[in-house]
Amino acid sequence: MRPLLTDLYELTMAEVYLRSGMDGWAVFEMNVRPHRYRNVLVSAGVLAAAKEITELRFDEEDISYLRSLGKFSEEFLEYLRGFRFDGDVYAIPDGRVFFPGEPVMVVETSRIKGQILETMLLNRVAYQVNSASKALRIYHAAKGRMLLEFGARRGADEMAAVNVSRATYIAGWAGTSNLEAGKLYGIPVYGTMAHAFVQTYRTEFEAFLEFAKAYPESAIFLVDTYDTFAGIETAVEVILHLRDKLKLKGIRIDSGDLVELSRYARRRLKEAGLEDVVIVLSGDLNEWRIRDIVDRGEADAFGVGSEVAIPSDKPVLGAIYKLVEDEAGFKHKFSKGKVVIGGAKRVYRFYDGRGKILRDVVAHRSESYGGEPLLVQVVKGGEYVFEEDDLKSARERFLRDFSSVPEEYLNLDEEVDVAVEFSPKLKFG
């Protein structure tokens, strides 16, 4: 986490707080505003962000740059030089399902330290939550088909591309094409071929044949470089030609009417006795197109890139980070359309007899409820204390939580009323 990856006003406000002695205990929370295409959210990136808070430092180069702006006193720059986060952080761990309006992170610390973190935390967390939440919608639409993340070339930068791979894997996807994500996190990596490969050879048959010779156990032929129907026929021809030497993994279709083409491909593969060959579909897929293909077409796997790296339905998540309580009491915000209920919060989940989510209760930290706590302490007195911080655990949390989400909450088209209640103490402050 880079300390200057922040907005100027975070530090100018902090300067004023220091001058006026307004640096007492305060509570800030991050949550997500409701949106019709994000009824259900997935926590992602919060644990790494919490850990980075404990390591945040302003070095001499940072201090020198800030001094050059002529906006900050030496007293404040000295404060930044000695910055060490010594507060507490509560978070909904990566992989857990939560809902709009619920705090995904609560920071309890001094006012200045909590304020300085705002931009950094939103930058670090919001994109990953959006990616994982979009991935959940696609995971639901795919109905058990394999999902592969192909978004590296669409990510905002290299780390955004890696974070998308991580977020989608947490949300139940099978793997990624991104080798850097595979290296860093151990995510399974997958790939097929590009149109340029097919174009490199004199004929489509020759291209498929050479690729199959190199990868006889895992070859997936891209069949839509020229005429897709002919490409399917060529793929079948190559497979039959190498029947005793080749166990073809599959074919991929990346353009055209994917319902019609996939049905044709399935029929021809069956007629050739190639029932084990998988059909992979890609090409600007989202949850709605995948839902249609699942209903009317044929597919064993989907490759999704653009629509999870930069979702067209919600490219920017409505995540906010607000002051909610200090030594003077609750801090409400009443702006039209942007109301924030004050109070340092905790979230408790209750289930029905089928193991489905019955309701979540958002309560004040001083209240006790009998449900399952969603917010857990991850930083205590400036020390990172969460133990189950690994990708496997995050993925397991998602798969468990996804199975508990009521079907009506997974509506892809409409905003739904999820059962989130606020305790009486929060309602009335």
N, C-alpha and C positions, 0 to 999 in steps of 0.2 A: 504494500500500500504506500503510495507516494504522497508525502504530506502536502505538497503543493498542487496535487491534483484536486483542487478545491476551488470554490468561488471566492472572489475577493471579499465579499461581504461577510463570509464566515469569520474571517480574521479581523475585519474592522469592527464587527459587533463584539468580538471577544476582547479587542483593545478597550472598547468603552466599558464592558463589564469589569475588566481589571481596574480601570481608572476609578470607577464608581463603587468598587467593593461589592459588586454583584456576582460573586462566585461561590454561592452556597450550593447545597445539594439540589439536584434536579433530575428529572426523569424524561427521557425522550423515547419515542416509539416509532417504528417503521411499520406501515401497513399498506394495503393496496385498495384503491377505490374500486367499487363495483363496475363491471363492464359485461355486456351481454355475451361476449365470447370468452369470458374468463370466470365462469361460475365456480369452478374448482381450481385451486392453485396448488403448486408443488414447491416446497421450500428447496432452494438450491443456492449454494454459495455463501450461506450465512455462517457456516462453521469456519471456513477459511477467512472470511472477513473478521469474525470475532478474534481469531488467532492473530491476525495481522494488526488489530487494534493494540494488542499487548506488545507488539514489536515496533510500533510507530515512533519515529524519531525525526527531529529536524536537525539536519547536519549544518556545518558551517557554510556550505554553498547555499543552502536554503536561506539561512539567516542573512547572508550577504545580499542575496537578491531582494529579500523583503526590505532590508535597510535601504536599498537603492531606490525603492518606490517613494520614499519620503513620507509614508503614511503611518508609520509605527514608531512608538517610543522605544528607547533602549530598555526600559523596564519590561515592556511586553516582549521584545525580542529575547530578553534573558529568560522570560517565562517559557517561551517556545523552545529555547535551547535546552531547558531542563524538563521538557514535556515527557511525562511517563503516565500512561493510563493506569489508574489504581482503583477503578470502580468495578461494578458488577455488570454482566451482560446475561440476559435470558434470551433464548432463541428457540424457535421451532426447528429441530434438527433437519438437515438435508434429507430429502426423500419423503418427508411427511406431508400429507395433504392438509391444506387449511383453506379458509374462505376469506373473501373480501371483507375488509373492516376489522379483521382480527390482527393483532400485532404479531408480526413474524420475528421481530427483534425488539427488545426493550433494553435501553442503556440507562443505568443508574450511576451517576457520577457527579462531579462538579459541573456547574453550568457552562463554564468555558470549554472544558474538555468535551462535554457532550455536544456543544454547538460546533466545535471544530470538525467533528466526525461526520456531519450531515452529508455533505456532497460526496465524500469518499465512500461512505457506506451505500448510498443510493447507487453510485456508479458501480460498485463492486457486486451488489446483490440483485438489483432490479432486472438487469438483462438476463441473468441466469434463471431467476424465478419465471420470467416470461418464457424463456426457451423451454424450461421443464414443464410449464403449464400448457404450452402449445403441444409439446410432445405427448402429454397425457391425452389431449383431445384426439390426436392422431392414433395413439395407442388404442383408445376406445373404438375409434372408427374401423381399425384394421381387424378387429375381432379375432385376435390370435395369430394373424399372419406376421411373418418376420418383418421387422422394420430396421432399415439400415440408414444411417445418417451420412448424407453426402454434401454437407453445407460448408465445407472449408473454403471454397472459392467465393462464397457469398458473405462470409463473416466480416465484421467491420475491421478487424485486424487479426493478427495471428493468435493472440490470446482469446479473443472473442470466438474464433473458430474452435479452439480447444475447449473452451467453456461450453459451447453448444454440444460438442461430442459428449462431454461429461454429463451435462444436464439431460440429454436424451437417453443416455445409458441408465442413469438413475431412474428415469421414467419408463423403464421396461423394454427399451429398444435392444436389439441383438448386438449392435456394434456400429462401427464407423469406418469410413474410408481414410480418416485422418491418422497418419502414422505418428505424428507428434503426440496426439491424444493417446494412441495405443502405447507409446513409449512411457509417457508420464503416468498414466493411470491403469495400464494393463487392460484397457478396453479391447475386445476382439476386433480385428481389422478385416475388412472385406473389400473386394474390388472386382471389376469386370474388365472392360476395355473401352477405349474411346473411338469415336468415328475416324479419327486420324489414323488409327491402327489399321482399320479396314481399308481406308483409302490408300494406304502405303503399298498394298499388294495389288497385283494385276487384276485379281478377281476376288470376290467375296469368299468363294470356296477356298482359295489359297490362304487367305487371311485366317479363316477359321481353322483350317488344317494345321497351319504353323503354330497357332496359339495352343491348339489341342495337344500337339506333340510336346510342347514345353510344359503344359499343365494338364496332364491326362486325368487327374482326379478332381480338379477344381475349376475347369474351364467354363466360363459363362460367355456365350456369344452375343454380341450386340447386333441385332438383326434389322435395324431400321435406318441404316446409312443410305440406302438407295430405295428400293421398293420393299416394304416390310413383309408383304405376303411372300415375295420371292426370297427374302432373307430367311424367313421361317423354313421354307422348303430347302434352302441351302444348308441350314443348320441341321435339319433332319438327314440330309444326304451325307454330310460329313460324319455325323454320329453313326449312321449305318455303315459307312465306309470303314470306320475304325471300331466297329462294334467289339471286337475281341481285344482291343488295345486301349479303349477309351471308356471311361465312365463319366459322361458329361454331367456337370453340375446343373447347368441351366441355360436359358436364353433370357436376354433383357430387351424390352421394348421401351423406347424413350420418347416416342412422339406418336401423333395420330390419334385415332379413335381407339383408346386403350380397351374399352369394353369389347368392341368388335374384334380387334386384333388379338386380344388375349383369348377370346373364345375360339377363334380360328386356330391359334397356336395349340390350345389344349386338344382340340379335335385331331389335329394332324399328329401331335405327339402320341396320342392314344392309338390312332390308326397304325402308327409305326411301332407300337409296342414299347413306347418310351414313357410309361406312366411315371417313372421316378424323376424325370427331368423337370426342374422347377422353372416357373415363369416369374421373372422379376420385372416389375413395372416401375418406371421413373418418368420424370419430366414435369416439373412444376406441380407436383402433387400436394394437396392439402387434405384436411379431414373430410371435406365434402366430396371431393373427387374420389377419395379412397372409399368412402361409404357407398358411393354409386357403383364403383367397380366390385366391391364385395357383394353388393346386392344383385348385379346383373352380369358381371364378367368373371374372369378367372385369374387368380393370382396366388402365388405362394409367398411372395415377399414384395415389399415396396422400398424403393430408395427415395428418400426425401431430403432436399437440400435447401433451396431458397426459402421455402415456406416455414422452415423451423429456424433458419439463421436470422432472417428478417421477416417475421410474419406479416403478411399483407393486411390481415384483419386487425392486428394490434401490434404495430412495430415497436411502440414504446409503451411500457407498462405504467399505469398510473400509481406508481409507488410514492409514498410521502414519508417524511421524517419530521415529527413535530414534538415540541415541548408539551408534556401532558400533566406534569406535577412538579412543584418545587416546595420550598419551606413554607410558602404562603398558602398552599393548598392546590386544589385541582385547577388545571389550565384548560378551559374549553375554547373551542374555536367555532364561531357561528357564521362564517362567511357563507353566502348563498351557494349551495351545491358543493360546499367543501367543509362541512361540519366535522369537527373532531371532538369526541367525548374525552374529557380529561380524566386523569387518574392513572396511577401506576398499575398496570393490568397483568393478570394471569389468565390462561385459557384452559378450560376443562371440557373433556369430551365424554359423552354418554352414548351407549350402544343399546339397540333393542335386542330381543331374544334371538334374532337371526345373525347377530354380529354386525348389523348395519348401523351406520351413524344415525343416532336419534336426534341429537342436538349438541351444539357447543355452547358453553356458558362463558362469557367474558366477565371476569370479576376483578375487584380491586385486590391488590396484593395482601391486604389485611384480612380478606375474607377467605373462608375455607369451604371448598366444595368436594364432594366425594368422587367426582369423575376422574378420568385419566388426564394428568397434566400434559398439555402440549408444549408449553414454554418451559424449558429446563435451563438451569444455570450452566452456562458454558465458560464464563469468566468470573472468577471470584477474587476480589481484591487485586485486580490486575494480572492474575495468573490464569492461564487457560486450563480448564479442569475437565473438559468433556472427553470421555474415553472412547466412545464408539465412533470415532471420526475416520472412517475409511469408506471407500466407494461401495464395497460389497454390503456393508451395513446400511448405507443410504438406499441402495437398490432394494434391499429386503424390506426396509421400512415402507418404501413406495408400494411394492407389490402387496404387502399386507394391508396398507391403507386403501389402495385402489379397490381391493375386494370388498371393502366395507362401505364404499360410497354408494348411496341409493341411486338407482338407475335414472330417476328423474333429474338428479343434479347434473347428469352428464349430457344434457340436451345441447346439441351443437348449434342450434339456431336461435334460441330465445334465452333471455335472462330469467332465471328462476329464483324463487325465494328459498334460500337455504336456511336451515334452522339454527341461527345464531342469536342467542339471547344475551342481553346485558343485565347484570345484577342490579337490584334496586339501588344500591349505594352508588353505582356509576350513573344510573339513569338520572338520579336527583342530586348527584354531587355531594 
